[in-house]
Amino acid sequence: MPRPERALAVLAATLLTITPSPAGAAPATGTVTFTPAASIALAAIKVHTSGGCPAPADGFYATARGHGFPPDGQIVTAPTAAGMSRTAGFDVWFAQTMADFATDNHTALSGRYDVTVSCVDSFKGAVFAQYTGALVFTSPTSYQSGATASTAAPAAIPAALPAASPAAVPRSFPWWLPVTGLATVLLAFETGRRFGRRSRHP
């Protein structure tokens, strides 16, 4: 490979492998309590975390996993920063009732649903704390609640998130867009330079 192309290829490869530094520490864990603690599927549910969202988390969202819901979890609270605390527990409201989520997924509520509130960096997607609890449906129309220890690895942010509410944290452009854009410009510049040189010297 001629020297200019080799240098350009190395530069582009270096740029494309730049990634944000990981936080390193394991996410904090805790529990949530439900209000109402036991009720019907049509109840408006609020959960309260046992602690706050540590820095640099700038938002949170909540998911429920269980029978009939998506494998990655049903988002029950869209990403937001509204009401978030760094020093104490805070309230998280479900966007709809569990009955509504069941209807959206064309299923009947049955058994245990693990609910997780995740504190995240809205730009990188890194999880800094998770608070968990469980709803147990003894019938499709009624539930009881309880806390459950978080032993699993941090849940990945589902690929498709609902549109954020007005209070949601604005989502930034992906970190890699300017990087790949620069590599593309450099490649285009080199191609144009070589093409021009050949045109001048047939």
C-alpha positions as CSV (number, residue, x, y, z in Angstrom):
1,M,0.0,0.0,0.0
2,P,1.5,3.4,-0.9
3,R,2.6,5.5,2.1
4,P,-0.2,8.2,2.0
5,E,-2.9,5.5,1.8
6,R,-1.3,3.5,4.6
7,A,-1.0,6.5,6.9
8,L,-4.7,7.5,6.2
9,A,-5.9,4.0,6.9
10,V,-4.0,3.9,10.2
11,L,-5.5,7.3,11.2
12,A,-9.1,6.2,10.2
13,A,-8.7,2.9,12.1
14,T,-7.4,4.7,15.2
15,L,-10.3,7.2,15.2
16,L,-12.9,4.5,14.8
17,T,-11.6,2.5,17.8
18,I,-11.9,5.4,20.2
19,T,-14.5,4.6,22.9
20,P,-15.6,6.3,26.0
21,S,-13.8,5.1,29.2
22,P,-15.9,2.7,31.3
23,A,-16.9,3.8,34.7
24,G,-15.0,0.8,36.2
25,A,-17.1,0.4,39.4
26,A,-20.0,-2.0,39.6
27,P,-23.5,-0.3,39.6
28,A,-25.0,0.4,43.0
29,T,-28.0,-1.7,43.9
30,G,-31.1,-1.3,46.0
31,T,-34.8,-2.0,46.2
32,V,-38.1,-0.3,45.4
33,T,-41.3,-0.2,47.3
34,F,-44.7,-0.1,45.5
35,T,-47.7,2.1,46.1
36,P,-50.3,0.6,46.3
37,A,-48.5,-2.5,47.7
38,A,-51.3,-4.8,46.7
39,S,-54.1,-3.8,44.3
40,I,-55.8,-4.4,41.0
41,A,-54.2,-4.3,37.5
42,L,-55.9,-1.0,36.8
43,A,-54.2,0.7,39.7
44,A,-51.9,3.7,39.0
45,I,-48.5,2.4,40.4
46,K,-45.8,4.5,41.9
47,V,-42.5,3.0,43.1
48,H,-40.0,4.6,45.5
49,T,-36.3,3.8,45.3
50,S,-34.2,3.0,48.4
51,G,-31.5,5.4,47.3
52,G,-30.6,8.2,44.8
53,C,-28.9,8.2,41.4
54,P,-25.2,8.7,41.8
55,A,-23.2,11.0,39.6
56,P,-22.6,11.1,36.7
57,A,-26.0,9.6,36.1
58,D,-28.3,12.3,34.7
59,G,-31.5,10.4,34.3
60,F,-33.4,7.2,34.9
61,Y,-36.0,4.9,33.4
62,A,-37.9,1.8,34.6
63,T,-38.7,-1.5,33.0
64,A,-40.8,-4.6,33.9
65,R,-40.0,-8.1,32.8
66,G,-42.3,-11.0,33.0
67,H,-44.9,-13.1,31.2
68,G,-46.0,-11.7,27.8
69,F,-43.7,-8.7,28.0
70,P,-40.7,-8.1,25.6
71,P,-37.5,-10.0,26.4
72,D,-35.6,-6.8,27.0
73,G,-38.4,-5.5,29.3
74,Q,-41.4,-3.4,28.9
75,I,-40.5,0.3,29.5
76,V,-43.0,1.4,32.2
77,T,-41.3,4.8,32.8
78,A,-39.7,6.5,29.8
79,P,-36.2,8.1,30.3
80,T,-36.4,11.3,32.3
81,A,-34.7,13.3,35.0
82,A,-37.9,14.6,36.6
83,G,-37.9,14.2,40.4
84,M,-34.5,12.4,40.4
85,S,-32.4,12.8,43.6
86,R,-28.7,12.1,44.1
87,T,-28.9,11.9,47.9
88,A,-32.2,10.1,48.7
89,G,-34.8,7.8,47.3
90,F,-37.3,9.3,44.9
91,D,-40.6,8.4,43.3
92,V,-41.0,6.9,39.9
93,W,-44.5,6.7,38.3
94,F,-45.6,4.1,35.8
95,A,-46.7,5.7,32.5
96,Q,-49.7,3.4,32.3
97,T,-51.4,0.7,34.4
98,M,-50.2,-2.8,34.2
99,A,-53.5,-3.7,32.6
100,D,-52.7,-1.2,29.8
101,F,-49.2,-2.6,29.3
102,A,-50.8,-6.1,29.1
103,T,-53.2,-4.9,26.4
104,D,-50.4,-3.3,24.4
105,N,-48.6,-6.6,24.4
106,H,-51.7,-8.7,23.7
107,T,-51.2,-10.8,26.8
108,A,-52.8,-11.6,30.2
109,L,-50.9,-10.7,33.3
110,S,-49.6,-13.8,35.1
111,G,-47.0,-14.6,37.7
112,R,-44.0,-12.4,38.7
113,Y,-42.9,-9.2,37.0
114,D,-39.4,-7.9,38.0
115,V,-39.4,-4.1,38.0
116,T,-36.0,-2.3,37.7
117,V,-35.3,1.5,38.0
118,S,-32.0,2.2,36.3
119,C,-29.9,5.4,36.8
120,V,-28.1,6.1,33.6
121,D,-25.8,8.4,31.7
122,S,-28.2,9.4,28.9
123,F,-25.4,10.0,26.4
124,K,-23.2,6.9,26.9
125,G,-26.0,4.6,28.2
126,A,-23.9,3.5,31.2
127,V,-25.8,2.2,34.2
128,F,-24.7,3.6,37.6
129,A,-27.4,2.2,39.9
130,Q,-30.3,-0.2,39.8
131,Y,-33.3,-0.5,42.2
132,T,-35.4,-3.6,41.9
133,G,-38.7,-5.0,43.1
134,A,-41.4,-7.5,42.0
135,L,-45.1,-7.5,41.3
136,V,-46.7,-10.9,41.5
137,F,-50.1,-11.4,39.8
138,T,-52.1,-14.1,41.5
139,S,-54.7,-13.5,38.8
140,P,-54.8,-11.3,35.6
141,T,-56.6,-8.6,37.6
142,S,-54.8,-8.4,40.9
143,Y,-51.2,-8.3,42.3
144,Q,-49.1,-8.2,45.4
145,S,-45.6,-6.6,45.6
146,G,-42.3,-7.2,47.3
147,A,-38.6,-6.4,47.1
148,T,-36.2,-8.7,45.3
149,A,-32.4,-8.7,45.5
150,S,-30.6,-7.6,42.3
151,T,-28.1,-10.3,41.3
152,A,-28.2,-10.1,37.6
153,A,-25.9,-7.9,35.4
154,P,-27.1,-4.4,34.7
155,A,-30.0,-4.5,32.2
156,A,-29.1,-3.1,28.7
157,I,-31.1,-0.2,27.6
158,P,-33.7,-1.5,25.1
159,A,-33.0,-0.8,21.5
160,A,-36.2,1.1,21.0
161,L,-37.2,3.7,23.6
162,P,-40.5,5.6,23.6
163,A,-40.4,9.3,22.8
164,A,-39.3,11.2,25.9
165,S,-41.7,13.4,27.7
166,P,-41.1,17.2,27.9
167,A,-39.3,16.6,31.2
168,A,-37.0,13.9,29.7
169,V,-33.3,14.5,29.4
170,P,-32.4,15.6,25.9
171,R,-30.6,12.8,24.1
172,S,-27.2,13.8,22.6
173,F,-25.8,12.7,19.3
174,P,-23.9,9.4,19.4
175,W,-20.2,10.0,20.3
176,W,-19.0,8.3,17.1
177,L,-20.7,10.6,14.5
178,P,-18.0,13.3,14.5
179,V,-15.3,10.6,14.5
180,T,-16.6,8.7,11.5
181,G,-17.4,12.0,9.8
182,L,-13.7,13.1,10.2
183,A,-12.5,9.8,8.8
184,T,-14.8,10.1,5.8
185,V,-13.6,13.7,5.1
186,L,-10.0,12.6,5.2
187,L,-10.6,9.7,2.9
188,A,-12.5,11.9,0.4
189,F,-9.7,14.5,0.5
190,E,-7.0,11.9,-0.3
191,T,-9.1,10.4,-3.1
192,G,-9.6,13.8,-4.7
193,R,-5.9,14.7,-4.3
194,R,-4.8,11.5,-6.1
195,F,-7.5,11.9,-8.8
196,G,-6.4,15.5,-9.5
197,R,-2.7,14.4,-9.7
198,R,-3.5,11.8,-12.2
199,S,-5.6,14.2,-14.3
200,R,-2.6,16.6,-14.5
201,H,-0.2,13.8,-15.5
202,P,-1.9,11.5,-18.0
